[in-house]
Amino acid sequence: MALKINDNGVTRDMTADEQAAYKAFQTDTAAETEAQNKALVAKKAAQKAVLDKLGLTADEASALLG
């Protein structure tokens, strides 16, 4: 199945180079999304660790810090 592209209002099959670029873009985007998700999980874990160390809930810390 050929991938399609809209080129100035004309829908056509992608060339081999366009398909390779598109697939590379998808791979890069997926890797970036995964890295961002891992960073977010690590940040949340660090925040939870600090709150646990202080003996506070997220709501209590929010109320204290405004």
C-alpha positions in Angstrom: 0.0 0.0 0.0 1.5 3.3 -1.1 1.3 6.3 1.2 -0.4 9.3 -0.1 0.6 13.0 0.0 -1.3 16.1 -0.9 1.0 18.2 -3.1 -0.5 21.6 -3.9 -4.0 20.3 -3.9 -3.2 17.1 -5.8 -3.3 13.8 -3.9 -0.6 11.4 -5.2 1.5 8.4 -4.1 4.6 9.4 -2.1 7.9 8.8 -3.8 10.4 6.4 -2.1 12.4 9.4 -0.7 9.2 11.0 0.7 8.2 7.7 2.3 11.6 7.3 3.9 11.5 10.8 5.2 8.0 10.3 6.6 8.9 7.0 8.3 12.0 8.6 9.8 9.8 11.5 11.0 7.4 9.0 12.6 10.3 7.2 14.3 11.9 10.5 15.6 8.5 11.7 16.9 7.8 8.4 18.7 11.2 8.5 20.3 10.8 12.1 21.4 7.3 11.3 22.8 8.7 8.4 24.7 11.6 10.4 26.1 9.1 13.2 27.2 6.9 10.6 28.9 9.8 9.1 30.7 11.0 12.5 31.9 7.5 13.3 33.1 7.3 10.1 35.0 10.7 10.7 36.6 9.7 14.3 37.5 6.5 13.1 39.2 8.4 10.4 41.1 10.9 13.0 42.3 8.1 15.3 43.4 6.3 12.4 45.2 9.6 11.5 46.9 10.1 15.1 48.2 6.5 15.2 49.4 6.8 11.8 51.1 10.1 13.0 52.8 8.3 16.1 54.1 5.3 14.1 55.1 2.9 16.2 53.0 0.2 15.4 50.5 0.2 17.2 47.1 -2.8 19.2 48.3 -1.1 20.3 51.4 2.1 21.4 49.5 -0.1 23.3 47.0 -1.9 25.1 49.9 1.4 26.0 51.5 3.1 27.2 48.3 0.0 29.0 46.9 
